[in-house]
Amino acid sequence: MRTAFRALLDSDSCFHTASVFDPMSARIAADLGFEVGILGGSVASLQVLAAPDFALITLSEFVEQAARIGRVSRLPVIADADHGYGNALNVMRTVVELERAGIAALTIEDTLLPAQFGRKSTDLIPVEEGVGKIRAALEARVDPDLAIIARTNAGVLSTEEVIKRTKAYQAAGADGICMVGVTDFEHLEQIAEHLSVPLMLVTYGNPKLRDNERLARLGVRIVVNGHAAYFAAIKATYDCLREQRQVSTGTELTATELTHKYTLPEDYIVWAEEFMNVKE
């Protein structure tokens, strides 16, 4: 699977990921001809904990889910390893465990997680710390075919800062650069001209980034459109069980509304206010 993923990175084409969240979804994706899948951190949190994406899932829980998928997968799977579950030393442990789980590639992002109280979950660590994490990840891997992809948020930084960060991660030896928050092709072109490693974009279906041939020419090899398959599964489960029990809600709930309803985010907000809001 790692050799197959490396072939995707070395190609001149752009591939779109299937959101895989359990063994069955991985088998379905492979059968339908997807070239690559991704286990999202937010999806794993929902699947394993029924919890919002507040960096609550532990490394061991994430690895267990990755291993279940890796056990049956017939397509390479990228693991969204968030911030590596801690500092650079934690990143090393993350790489060791995910490599053994059979993952083909993993992303390590420079987001400051868990988010501090009252701060946005898009705060970033210093670029020097991010470089240290990538170097640590490369040191920890045993199989050189395991792809280490550095991720940053192009939506909260100036273009100059994005270029600085991505060039630093490339120089540190990252096998690819993943970006979320790229707005359009002009934005992407300004960044891509400074990079030579393969690119991965998290677009969430951005209509301004839907030209696959143009993406490929700019070095984009992997596109993550989101995790619609998982949210469709939530919706289908709810509708099936509701119909079985003949429960009438009066209104049709969307997958997003159902996710909010059953992950209890308000509880976590209250707990954060009570236990994290330290006042001097």
TIPATI-371582 format. One line per 8 residues: number of its first residue (from 1); for each residue x, y, z of C-alpha. Coordinates in steps of 0.5 Angstrom, whole numbers. Layout:
N
NUM	X/Y/Z ~ ...
This chain:
280
1	0/0/0 ~ 6/5/1 ~ 9/3/-5 ~ 2/5/-9 ~ 2/11/-5 ~ 9/13/-7 ~ 7/12/-14 ~ 1/17/-13
9	6/22/-11 ~ 11/21/-16 ~ 5/21/-22 ~ 3/27/-26 ~ -4/26/-24 ~ -9/29/-18 ~ -13/24/-14 ~ -19/25/-9
17	-19/21/-3 ~ -25/17/0 ~ -27/18/7 ~ -26/11/11 ~ -28/11/18 ~ -28/3/19 ~ -26/-3/15 ~ -33/-4/11
25	-32/3/9 ~ -25/2/7 ~ -27/-4/3 ~ -32/-1/-1 ~ -28/5/-3 ~ -23/0/-6 ~ -28/-4/-9 ~ -31/3/-12
33	-24/4/-15 ~ -21/10/-11 ~ -14/10/-11 ~ -13/13/-4 ~ -17/14/3 ~ -16/18/9 ~ -18/17/16 ~ -20/24/19
41	-18/26/26 ~ -25/29/27 ~ -28/23/24 ~ -24/18/28 ~ -27/23/34 ~ -34/22/32 ~ -33/14/31 ~ -30/12/37
49	-32/17/42 ~ -38/21/39 ~ -35/27/41 ~ -34/34/38 ~ -27/35/34 ~ -24/38/41 ~ -17/34/41 ~ -20/29/46
57	-19/22/42 ~ -12/19/45 ~ -7/16/40 ~ -8/9/42 ~ -15/10/41 ~ -14/13/34 ~ -9/8/32 ~ -14/2/34
65	-18/5/29 ~ -13/6/24 ~ -11/-2/25 ~ -18/-4/24 ~ -18/-1/17 ~ -11/-3/16 ~ -12/-10/17 ~ -17/-11/11
73	-15/-5/7 ~ -14/-6/-1 ~ -12/2/-2 ~ -7/6/1 ~ -10/10/7 ~ -7/17/10 ~ -8/18/17 ~ -10/25/19
81	-5/25/26 ~ -7/32/28 ~ -1/35/32 ~ 2/28/33 ~ -1/28/40 ~ 4/33/43 ~ 11/35/42 ~ 16/32/38
89	17/26/42 ~ 10/25/42 ~ 10/25/34 ~ 16/20/34 ~ 11/15/38 ~ 5/17/34 ~ 9/15/27 ~ 12/9/31
97	5/6/32 ~ 1/9/26 ~ 7/5/22 ~ 5/-1/25 ~ -2/0/24 ~ -1/-1/16 ~ -2/7/15 ~ 1/9/8
105	2/16/10 ~ 1/21/15 ~ 0/28/16 ~ 3/32/22 ~ 0/39/23 ~ 3/46/26 ~ -4/47/30 ~ -3/49/37
113	-7/43/40 ~ -11/42/45 ~ -14/49/44 ~ -12/54/49 ~ -19/57/53 ~ -22/62/49 ~ -17/61/43 ~ -19/59/36
121	-17/52/34 ~ -13/55/28 ~ -7/58/33 ~ -1/55/30 ~ 6/53/34 ~ 12/57/32 ~ 15/55/25 ~ 21/52/29
129	17/48/33 ~ 14/45/27 ~ 20/44/23 ~ 22/40/30 ~ 16/35/29 ~ 17/34/22 ~ 25/32/23 ~ 23/28/29
137	17/24/25 ~ 23/22/20 ~ 27/20/25 ~ 22/15/28 ~ 20/12/22 ~ 23/5/20 ~ 20/4/13 ~ 22/9/8
145	16/9/4 ~ 12/11/10 ~ 10/18/7 ~ 11/24/12 ~ 7/30/10 ~ 7/37/14 ~ 1/41/14 ~ -1/48/15
153	-7/53/15 ~ -6/57/9 ~ -13/61/11 ~ -10/64/17 ~ -3/66/15 ~ -1/71/10 ~ 1/68/3 ~ 9/70/5
161	8/66/12 ~ 5/60/8 ~ 11/60/4 ~ 16/61/9 ~ 13/55/13 ~ 12/50/7 ~ 19/52/5 ~ 22/50/12
169	18/44/12 ~ 20/42/5 ~ 27/43/7 ~ 26/39/14 ~ 25/33/9 ~ 18/33/9 ~ 15/28/3 ~ 9/33/2
177	6/39/4 ~ -1/39/6 ~ -5/46/6 ~ -12/47/9 ~ -15/54/7 ~ -13/55/0 ~ -18/60/-3 ~ -17/59/-10
185	-12/58/-16 ~ -9/65/-16 ~ -7/63/-8 ~ -5/56/-10 ~ 0/59/-15 ~ 3/64/-11 ~ 5/58/-6 ~ 6/52/-11
193	12/56/-15 ~ 16/56/-9 ~ 15/48/-7 ~ 18/42/-11 ~ 15/36/-6 ~ 8/34/-8 ~ 2/38/-5 ~ -4/35/-2
201	-10/40/-1 ~ -16/40/4 ~ -21/44/0 ~ -28/42/3 ~ -31/42/-4 ~ -29/49/-5 ~ -32/51/-12 ~ -26/55/-14
209	-21/49/-14 ~ -25/44/-18 ~ -20/44/-24 ~ -17/37/-23 ~ -12/38/-29 ~ -10/45/-27 ~ -9/42/-20 ~ -4/37/-22
217	0/42/-26 ~ 1/46/-20 ~ 4/39/-16 ~ -3/37/-13 ~ -3/30/-12 ~ -8/29/-7 ~ -15/33/-5 ~ -19/32/1
225	-26/34/-1 ~ -29/33/6 ~ -32/27/10 ~ -39/27/7 ~ -39/19/7 ~ -39/19/14 ~ -44/24/15 ~ -49/20/10
233	-48/14/15 ~ -50/18/21 ~ -56/21/17 ~ -58/14/15 ~ -57/11/21 ~ -62/16/25 ~ -67/16/19 ~ -67/8/19
241	-68/8/27 ~ -73/13/27 ~ -77/10/22 ~ -76/3/26 ~ -79/6/32 ~ -84/10/28 ~ -82/17/32 ~ -84/23/28
249	-79/29/29 ~ -84/34/25 ~ -77/37/22 ~ -72/34/18 ~ -65/34/21 ~ -59/35/17 ~ -53/30/18 ~ -49/37/21
257	-55/38/26 ~ -55/31/28 ~ -48/31/29 ~ -49/37/34 ~ -54/34/37 ~ -51/27/39 ~ -44/30/40 ~ -46/34/46
265	-41/40/45 ~ -45/45/49 ~ -43/40/55 ~ -36/41/53 ~ -36/48/53 ~ -39/49/60 ~ -33/44/62 ~ -28/48/59
273	-31/55/62 ~ -31/51/69 ~ -24/48/69 ~ -20/52/64 ~ -22/59/65 ~ -16/60/70 ~ -17/67/73 ~ -12/71/76
